Amino acid sequence: MSLLENNCYQSIKFVIVGGINTGITYAIYVALIYIGLHYSIALSLLYIIGIVSGYFMNRYWTFASHKQCHRSFIKYSSSYVIIYFINLLLLALLVNNGLMEAVLAQLVILVITTIISFFIQKKWVFKSQFN
């Protein structure tokens, strides 16, 4: 498989995994918002759930990584700490400035964080000789 085909194939798998993981965690986020939890706490909880589930799906299916699990999990978690703070900052800017309500703002931000996370995972977390 050529490098271009591999990138396309991985991108499709990443979107599928991300869609499943995001759908589940976004539903949890919405439920937490509607029961009255502050958006920052809801976001923190969904990131914890999403990091664990997303790591295993991406490790074994998207990138088929054979690296040591503990090292790649640390890198994966670290990358999502960075993405979390980017997400929280953007969410606070949109919500606190009255540009969007919390549920819609998070949906918009998901597009941005998805693109960022794909490249971080491909080039750093699950990097192999084939990337």
Residue pairs with C-beta under 8 A, 6 or more apart in sequence:
1 9
3 130
6 130
7 122
10 62
10 63
10 122
11 118
13 61
13 62
14 58
14 62
14 118
14 121
14 122
15 114
17 54
17 57
17 58
17 61
17 62
18 54
18 114
18 117
18 118
20 57
21 50
21 53
21 54
21 57
22 50
22 110
22 114
24 49
24 53
25 46
25 47
25 49
25 50
25 53
26 46
26 106
26 107
26 110
28 42
28 45
28 46
28 49
29 42
29 43
29 46
29 103
29 106
30 103
32 41
32 42
32 45
32 46
33 39
33 42
33 102
33 103
39 91
39 95
39 102
39 106
40 88
40 91
40 92
43 84
43 87
43 88
43 91
43 106
44 84
47 80
47 84
47 87
50 80
51 76
51 77
51 80
54 76
54 80
55 72
55 73
55 76
55 77
58 76
58 121
58 126
59 65
59 69
59 72
59 76
59 126
62 121
62 126
63 121
63 122
63 125
63 126
63 128
65 72
65 126
65 128
66 128
67 126
67 128
72 125
72 126
75 124
75 125
76 121
76 125
79 117
79 120
79 121
79 124
79 125
80 117
82 120
83 113
83 116
83 117
83 120
86 112
86 113
86 116
87 106
87 109
87 113
90 105
90 109
90 112
91 102
91 105
91 106
91 109
93 99
94 100
94 105
94 108
94 109
95 101
95 102
95 105
99 105
100 108
122 131
123 131
